[in-house]
């Protein structure tokens, strides 16, 4: 069930009234299954877990970049005239 919603499909944009009406019509017509509260809660938990994992991965990458930048700056401050040679 964790693969039901891809994070790339999520958007911060607001859902329009027209989109809500289209969704309601599809549910009324039987094209979409009407979800129970339990199913909605399960989907919300899964979505929250996916978003949290995605955010943690982004934060870890950001922190690693900052660590690398700080280390590089430290090396330049400590050895300002040291040239790296790969010959």
PyMOL commands that set and color helices and strands:
alter all, ss='L'
color gray80, all
select helices_A, chain A and resi 7-9+17-29+37-78
alter helices_A, ss='H'
color red, helices_A
deselect
rebuild
show_as cartoon
